[in-house]
Amino acid sequence: MAEAQELQQNINDLKGEIKKSPENGETINKTPSKLFPCFSQYKWWIQMITYSFFVIAGQSIGTLLGRLYFNNGGESEWMATLVQVVGFPILFPYLWLTTSKNDPISETNTSNSNTKHLASFYIAIGIFNAADCMLYSIGIQYLPVTTYTLICASQLAFNAVFSYFLNKQKFTPYIVNSLVLLTISSILLVFQSDPGDSNKASKKKYILGFLCTLAASAGYALMLSLTQIAFRKIIKKETIKAVINMTVYSNMVASLVIVIGLFASGDWKRMGKEMRGYKLGQVSYVMNLIWTAVSWQVFSVGCVGLIFKVSSLFSNVISILGLPVAPILAVIFISDKLTGLKGMAMLLAMWGFVSYMYQHYLDDLKMKEKSRLSGNQQEDALVEERG
């Protein structure tokens, strides 16, 4: 009889079922991850690496293609803004394949009140995202890629401030050091304008691009903090489907707003002429827009994934990690000039990133130690109870 009970318990463990303890009736949740402790230990890091790759690759390729668009005859700021959000349909197949049975809580159980709040958030964040993308488009139009990406590093400082007030993010000496370095790296570029850059914008347009990029970075940081609040208070689910939903619906609203602006401004009338006059040809024009749209959707999925897995501040830090990638690609492919001042700014930005990551490493060690002590206490209490 004892052997039969032991066999049944092993079967339940493999299936991840919930089994009642015969002695005291307590409920114990058995999951497959307990059979594979190595997978459970590294699962979080695997997810972080995947999302981080999406952020860095999507951001770098999207930025470079955006600069190429303007370099080769593209003039529409509305079109450059639209491609940052209009690629959401590529996520529909995954959304359809992810059925409600894969979610821990079925979406049909969501209250009407919560649904209204979620819909309101999607609309608000979508409109906000459309305006923010327009500012980024103006920035990339008038700034070299190297300067543009380094100014974007300021979003981490903005995000830290917003996270402190909105999400109760704690500041440590390493995080403060990171923010100071990133802020200085951006300040170094305020009046930087190199004649050797691929972009030949005037001083006035350069300053306009700088201010728009800075404002866009602040807006993006605020948007990340608000998204973190939404995951915590409205969505309340840590699933991949929640990440895809957030990306699709907010970008859908943003695309609608930008399309209205495209037609209202009359820019749509110039699209045919712009395509025919594109220096690299009409096919390259279309491919540039398509792959720019795909790149920014990849970035969005990775960004939102990092927000609900860690925090909005961490998501921003990973985007800062990709700073050297776009400038290096710009130097290789579109003849941007990497000056000593930009190199210094890049080193400061990377130093700031390392400082923040070291703090995250310390937090991870503390969490593991706390988990280990808690597990030992629970085992001791269970042994004492069963005496």
C-alpha angles and dihedrals in degrees: 000000000000090000091053091051091049091050091050091050091053091051091051091050091054092050093047091236127158112255129195118229107236093216106052104004095239118154118242121189111220115196133178090242088072089062090053106040092169092059091047091050096051100033092092092050092048090054091047092051091049095048091043091053090051091052097047097041095042094047096046097046093041092051094048093048090048090055091047090053092060094037093058101047106289111140108164113106089187092057091046087052095045095056090058091067110015096082094081095108089075086070094056096089091056090046091054093046092051099078124189092256089071091059119085089226121034115239089226089072092062112117121243090241092054091047091055091049091049093048090049090051093050091051094046095045091045093055090045090050092052092054092045093051090052090056090050090051092054089048096052090045094059103028133068113248093248093053094041095053094046092051087052087064087076089074089078091061091047091047092051091054093047091045090052093056101032105030102025093242110182119232118220129180091260093051092047089049089051093051094047092051093047091048092051091049089057095044090056089065100050095105098018114130120158122199089209094062123111089241116073099191119153122251091258093052090044091057090045090052091048094051093045092050091048091049090046090052091053091047093048091050090052090048091054092051091049090049090054090053090050092053091049101043108022112023096034093180128107100206135126088238090060089055092050092046091052092049096044100044098042092047090046090058092044091051091052092051093048093047089054089051091047092056096037092054093048092236091128089071090063097051096092093048091045092052093049092047096048108126096224095047137263095283091053089048092056094042091050092055094044096050092042088056092048093047094053092048090053088050092049094052092049093045096050090043091056091048096059094037096049121347143297090258092055090049089055092048091056091052087053088054088064093057097102093048100067095044091049091050089047092053091050101042109024103027099247113169119240104205129189091257092053090046090053091048090050093050091050090049092051091046088053090050093051090049091054093045091052089056089050089050090053091049090051091052091050091049092051091048092049090048091050093050091046091051092050091050091050091050092049091049092049092049091048092048094051089043 
